[in-house]
Amino acid sequence: MRFRTRLFLILSLFAVIPAAVLTLVWATTLSTALPLLSGSGAWDRVAASGERAIATMRQGPLTAAQRTAIGAHEQELTSSVTEARRYQYLAARAVPIVAAVAVGAMVVLAVVASRVAGHLSRQMSRPLDEIVGWTEHIARAEPLPAGPPSRGAPEFHVLRGRMRTMAGDLEVGRSRELEAERLRAFRETARQVAHELKNPLTPIQLAVARLERANPPLSPDLADTVAVLATEAARLDTMARSFAQFGRLPEGPPADIDLAELVRYTARATVPSGVPVVVEIDPAVPLVRGHHDALARALANVLLNAVDACAHTAAGEARISVHVRRATGTATGTATGTATGTAAPMIEIAVRDTGVGIPAETLDRIWEPYVTNKPGGTGLGLAIARQTVLAHRGTVSASSRPGDGTEIVFRLPVATA
């Protein structure tokens, strides 16, 4: 049987069975006690003995007053016996009436109890059935129904809210675990690719360098071929370095880092002189704790993407701005981006360009490895940047509109004492 049916039967039985027992006891007690209370048998005996006594007294000489007293007593005795027999008559016929009233009361009580039991069972079973169904959705990683909840006690409303929160947390945990697995697989692949590239690349670079230093010099045709080999070898070397960087997390002991100085130096060293860059740093920016070189590479990758985006804009409109300021955010607990749920003071690095922008359908995928719009690009620049920031318990975000530029934001937690 369903839970609601079982609950209805239990509540009904708890109400009907005690009522039925009490009704039967009451009816039996009344049917037994009423004849006893009438006293008809005792009054008959009293009447018989009284008549014998009156008959005996009347046989002797009596005065007028005595005869009057005996007559009055006889009349009172006859009236009492009549009343006793009348009460016995009514009591004998009142027992079925009392039983019928008791049965009727029991039926009314059973109907009322069934209505109350049905209401209580609905108030408890509907929310419970809904919550049981929600557990099935959660187990299958399906979204919870968004319709109006079933009516019930206020505690069920609280339970639904907690289950929705739990389901959201589980979904976030699942997605982050899947992302962590993907990143681990990507990093392992990147390490293997970097290793496979470096093994043949080193002798190729040595051979190209030997050809470039050949004496006598090579013919023009061979020199052009060697130049092509040198260029492609350099590009493969850059690609191998990118794969190697993505294949490992920042290593070594962390240290306190002055982000203001890091941003100034990286902007000067990365952005070409032909692209205007404005660096704005709020006063008294606190230190962060982490790995200087890894953060510098992450920022450099973002700046290089901004330079490439500005290369397609009209002359005089290209501009890059970097803003370092205080912020408040939720730090992550691990390099996979699992949020700790605690708001903490953070430092925000916002890099904005006036380039061509990123389409909305592509914006969510820019942090994924091997996603790029640049010819010959590896698609690892922003993936490395994100991996580095997450390894520092920070967060990344991006906003863009085609034709209006792009803004990349890093948030890093402030170094604790």
C-alpha positions in Angstrom: 0.0 0.0 0.0 1.0 3.6 -0.6 2.3 5.6 2.3 -0.8 7.8 2.3 -3.1 4.7 2.5 -1.1 3.3 5.4 -1.1 6.6 7.2 -4.9 7.0 6.6 -5.6 3.5 8.0 -3.4 4.0 11.0 -4.9 7.4 11.9 -8.5 6.0 11.3 -7.9 3.0 13.5 -6.4 5.1 16.3 -9.6 7.2 16.3 -12.3 4.5 15.5 -11.2 1.6 17.6 -11.1 3.4 21.0 -14.4 5.1 20.2 -16.0 1.8 19.3 -14.8 0.1 22.5 -16.0 3.0 24.6 -19.4 3.0 22.9 -19.9 -0.7 23.4 -18.8 -0.5 27.1 -21.2 2.4 27.6 -24.1 0.7 25.9 -23.6 -2.5 27.8 -23.2 -0.7 31.1 -26.5 1.2 30.6 -28.4 -1.8 29.4 -27.3 -3.7 32.5 -27.7 -0.9 35.0 -31.0 0.5 33.9 -33.1 -2.5 34.9 -31.3 -2.7 38.2 -31.9 1.0 38.9 -35.7 0.6 38.3 -36.0 -1.7 41.5 -39.3 -3.2 40.2 -38.6 -6.6 41.9 -38.0 -5.0 45.3 -41.1 -2.9 45.0 -43.2 -6.0 44.2 -41.9 -7.7 47.3 -42.6 -4.5 49.4 -46.1 -4.3 47.9 -46.9 -8.0 48.7 -45.6 -7.8 52.3 -47.5 -4.4 52.8 -50.7 -5.9 51.6 -50.4 -8.8 54.0 -49.6 -6.4 56.9 -52.6 -4.1 56.0 -54.9 -7.1 55.7 -53.8 -8.4 59.2 -54.3 -4.9 60.7 -57.7 -4.5 59.3 -58.9 -7.8 61.0 -58.5 -6.2 64.4 -60.5 -3.3 66.0 -59.3 0.0 64.6 -60.2 3.6 65.3 -61.3 5.9 62.5 -58.0 7.6 62.5 -56.1 4.3 62.3 -58.3 3.2 59.4 -57.6 6.5 57.6 -53.8 6.1 58.1 -53.9 2.5 56.9 -55.8 3.6 53.8 -53.3 6.4 53.0 -50.4 4.0 53.4 -52.1 1.5 51.1 -52.7 4.2 48.5 -49.0 5.4 48.7 -47.8 1.8 48.4 -49.9 1.2 45.3 -48.7 4.5 43.7 -45.0 3.6 44.4 -45.4 0.1 42.9 -47.1 1.7 39.8 -44.2 4.2 39.3 -41.7 1.4 39.7 -43.4 -0.7 37.0 -43.7 2.3 34.7 -39.9 3.0 35.2 -39.2 -0.7 34.5 -41.3 -0.5 31.3 -39.4 2.6 30.1 -36.0 1.1 31.0 -36.7 -2.0 29.1 -37.4 0.0 26.0 -34.7 2.6 26.5 -31.9 0.0 26.1 -32.4 -0.4 22.3 -32.6 3.4 22.0 -29.4 3.8 23.9 -27.7 1.2 21.7 -29.0 2.9 18.6 -27.8 6.3 19.8 -24.4 4.8 20.6 -24.1 3.2 17.2 -25.1 6.4 15.5 -22.6 8.4 17.6 -19.9 5.8 16.7 -20.7 6.2 13.0 -20.6 10.0 13.2 -17.3 9.8 15.0 -15.9 7.4 12.4 -16.9 9.7 9.6 -15.3 12.7 11.4 -12.2 10.6 12.2 -11.9 9.5 8.6 -12.1 13.1 7.4 -9.5 14.2 9.9 -7.3 11.2 9.1 -7.7 11.9 5.3 -6.7 15.6 5.8 -3.7 14.7 7.9 -2.6 12.0 5.6 -2.8 14.4 2.6 -0.9 17.1 4.5 1.9 14.6 5.3 1.9 12.2 2.3 1.8 14.7 -0.6 4.9 16.6 0.5 6.7 13.4 1.4 5.8 11.8 -2.0 7.1 15.0 -3.7 10.3 14.9 -1.7 10.8 11.2 -2.5 10.4 12.1 -6.1 12.9 14.8 -5.7 15.5 12.3 -4.4 15.1 10.4 -7.6 15.7 13.5 -9.7 18.8 14.3 -7.5 20.1 10.7 -7.9 19.8 10.9 -11.7 21.3 14.4 -11.7 18.1 15.9 -13.2 16.8 19.4 -12.4 14.2 19.6 -9.7 10.6 20.5 -10.7 10.0 24.2 -10.8 6.2 24.1 -10.3 4.3 25.2 -7.1 5.0 22.8 -4.2 2.4 20.6 -2.6 0.7 22.0 0.4 1.8 20.8 3.8 3.2 21.8 7.1 5.7 24.8 7.2 8.5 22.4 8.0 8.1 20.8 4.6 8.6 24.2 3.0 11.9 24.5 4.9 12.9 21.0 3.9 12.1 21.7 0.2 14.3 24.8 0.3 17.2 22.9 1.9 16.8 20.1 -0.7 16.9 22.7 -3.5 20.1 24.2 -2.0 21.6 20.7 -1.6 20.7 19.8 -5.2 22.3 23.0 -6.4 25.5 22.3 -4.4 25.6 18.7 -5.6 25.2 19.9 -9.2 28.0 22.4 -8.8 30.2 19.8 -7.2 29.5 17.3 -10.0 30.3 19.9 -12.6 33.5 21.0 -10.9 34.6 17.4 -10.4 34.0 16.7 -14.1 35.9 19.9 -14.9 38.8 18.8 -12.6 38.9 15.4 -14.4 39.0 17.1 -17.8 41.7 19.4 -16.6 43.8 16.5 -15.3 43.3 14.7 -18.6 44.3 17.9 -20.5 47.3 18.4 -18.4 48.5 14.8 -18.8 48.0 15.1 -22.6 49.8 18.4 -22.6 52.8 17.0 -20.7 53.0 14.1 -23.1 52.8 16.3 -26.2 55.4 18.7 -24.8 57.7 15.7 -24.2 57.2 14.3 -27.6 57.8 17.7 -29.2 61.0 18.4 -27.3 62.7 15.1 -28.1 63.0 15.7 -31.9 62.9 19.5 -31.7 66.3 19.9 -29.9 68.3 18.1 -32.6 66.4 19.9 -35.3 67.2 23.3 -33.7 70.9 22.3 -33.4 71.0 21.2 -37.0 69.4 24.4 -38.2 71.9 26.5 -36.2 74.8 24.5 -37.7 73.4 25.1 -41.2 73.1 28.8 -40.4 76.8 28.9 -39.4 77.9 26.9 -42.4 81.1 27.9 -44.0 81.1 28.6 -46.9 77.6 30.2 -46.6 74.6 28.4 -48.1 73.1 29.3 -51.5 70.2 31.8 -51.4 67.7 29.0 -52.0 69.0 26.8 -49.2 69.3 29.9 -46.9 65.6 30.6 -47.4 64.8 26.9 -46.7 66.9 27.0 -43.5 65.2 30.3 -42.4 61.8 28.6 -42.8 63.1 25.7 -40.8 64.3 28.0 -38.1 61.0 29.9 -38.0 58.9 26.7 -37.7 61.3 25.2 -35.2 60.9 28.4 -33.0 57.1 28.1 -33.4 57.2 24.5 -32.3 59.4 25.4 -29.4 56.9 28.0 -28.3 54.1 25.5 -28.6 56.1 22.9 -26.6 56.7 25.5 -23.9 52.9 26.3 -23.8 52.1 22.6 -23.5 54.7 22.2 -20.8 53.3 25.2 -18.8 49.8 23.9 -19.0 50.9 20.4 -18.1 52.0 21.5 -14.6 50.7 23.6 -11.8 52.8 26.4 -10.2 55.7 24.8 -8.3 57.9 25.9 -5.5 57.3 27.7 -2.2 54.9 30.7 -2.4 55.9 34.2 -1.5 54.3 37.6 -0.9 53.8 39.4 -4.2 53.4 43.1 -4.9 50.8 42.9 -7.6 51.2 46.6 -8.4 54.8 46.2 -9.4 54.1 42.8 -11.2 51.4 44.5 -13.3 53.5 47.5 -14.2 56.5 45.4 -15.3 54.4 42.8 -17.2 52.5 45.5 -19.1 55.8 47.2 -20.1 57.4 43.9 -21.1 54.5 42.4 -23.0 52.5 45.2 -24.8 54.3 46.5 -27.9 55.2 50.2 -27.9 52.7 50.8 -30.8 49.7 49.9 -28.6 48.8 52.4 -25.9 48.3 50.8 -22.5 47.1 52.5 -19.3 47.8 51.0 -16.0 45.7 52.3 -13.1 46.5 51.0 -9.6 44.6 52.0 -6.5 46.6 53.2 -3.6 47.7 50.9 -0.8 47.0 47.6 -2.6 47.8 44.8 -0.2 50.1 41.9 -1.1 49.0 38.5 -2.4 50.7 35.2 -1.7 51.7 33.0 -4.6 54.2 32.3 -7.4 55.4 35.5 -9.1 56.5 34.0 -12.4 53.3 31.9 -12.9 51.1 35.0 -12.2 53.2 37.1 -14.6 52.8 34.5 -17.4 49.1 34.4 -16.8 48.8 38.2 -17.0 51.1 38.2 -20.1 48.9 35.7 -21.9 45.8 37.9 -21.3 47.7 41.0 -22.4 48.9 39.3 -25.6 45.3 38.3 -26.4 44.3 41.9 -25.9 47.1 43.1 -28.3 45.9 40.5 -30.9 42.3 41.8 -30.5 43.4 45.4 -30.9 45.3 44.6 -34.1 42.0 44.3 -36.0 40.7 47.7 -34.9 41.0 51.0 -36.7 44.1 53.0 -36.3 44.0 55.3 -33.3 41.2 53.3 -31.6 43.3 50.5 -30.1 43.7 50.9 -26.4 44.4 48.5 -23.5 43.7 49.4 -19.8 44.8 47.5 -16.8 43.2 48.3 -13.4 44.3 46.9 -10.1 41.9 47.5 -7.2 40.5 46.0 -4.0 37.5 43.8 -4.2 35.5 41.3 -2.2 34.8 37.8 -3.5 34.6 34.1 -2.6 37.9 32.4 -2.5 38.2 28.8 -3.9 39.5 26.0 -1.8 41.5 24.0 -4.5 42.9 24.4 -7.9 39.8 22.9 -9.4 37.8 26.0 -8.4 35.7 24.6 -5.6 34.3 27.6 -3.7 34.7 27.8 0.1 31.6 29.8 0.4 33.3 32.5 2.6 33.5 36.1 1.4 37.1 37.4 1.7 39.1 40.5 0.7 40.6 40.1 -2.7 42.7 42.0 -5.3 41.2 42.4 -8.7 43.2 42.7 -11.9 40.9 43.9 -14.8 42.4 43.9 -18.3 40.2 45.7 -20.9 40.8 46.2 -24.6 38.9 48.0 -27.4 39.3 45.1 -29.8 36.7 43.2 -31.9 35.2 41.4 -28.9 34.1 37.8 -28.5 30.7 36.4 -29.7 28.4 35.4 -26.9 28.3 31.7 -28.0 32.1 31.5 -27.7 32.6 33.5 -24.5 31.8 30.6 -22.2 34.4 28.4 -23.9 37.4 30.8 -24.0 38.9 29.2 -20.8 38.9 25.7 -22.3 42.1 24.3 -23.6 42.7 24.2 -27.4 40.0 26.8 -28.0 41.4 29.6 -30.2 40.5 31.9 -33.0 44.1 32.8 -33.9 45.7 31.0 -36.9 48.5 28.8 -35.5 47.5 29.4 -31.9 47.4 26.5 -29.4 44.4 27.8 -27.4 46.3 27.4 -24.2 46.9 31.0 -23.2 43.7 31.6 -21.3 43.6 28.0 -20.1 47.0 28.5 -18.5 45.9 31.8 -17.0 42.8 30.3 -15.5 44.7 27.3 -14.2 47.3 29.6 -12.5 44.6 31.8 -10.9 42.6 28.9 -9.6 45.9 27.4 -8.2 46.2 30.6 -6.2 42.6 30.2 -4.8 41.3 33.0 -7.1 38.6 33.3 -9.6 38.4 34.4 -13.3 35.6 35.9 -15.3 35.2 37.5 -18.8 32.7 39.9 -20.3 32.6 41.0 -23.9 30.4 42.4 -26.6 31.3 42.1 -30.3 32.7 45.4 -31.6 33.0 46.8 -28.1 36.1 45.0 -26.7 36.6 42.4 -24.0 37.4 42.6 -20.2 39.2 39.8 -18.4 39.1 39.9 -14.6 41.4 38.0 -12.2 40.6 38.0 -8.4 43.2 36.9 -6.0 42.8 36.6 -2.2 44.8 39.0 -0.1 47.8 37.5 1.7 47.0 36.7 5.4 49.4 37.6 8.2 
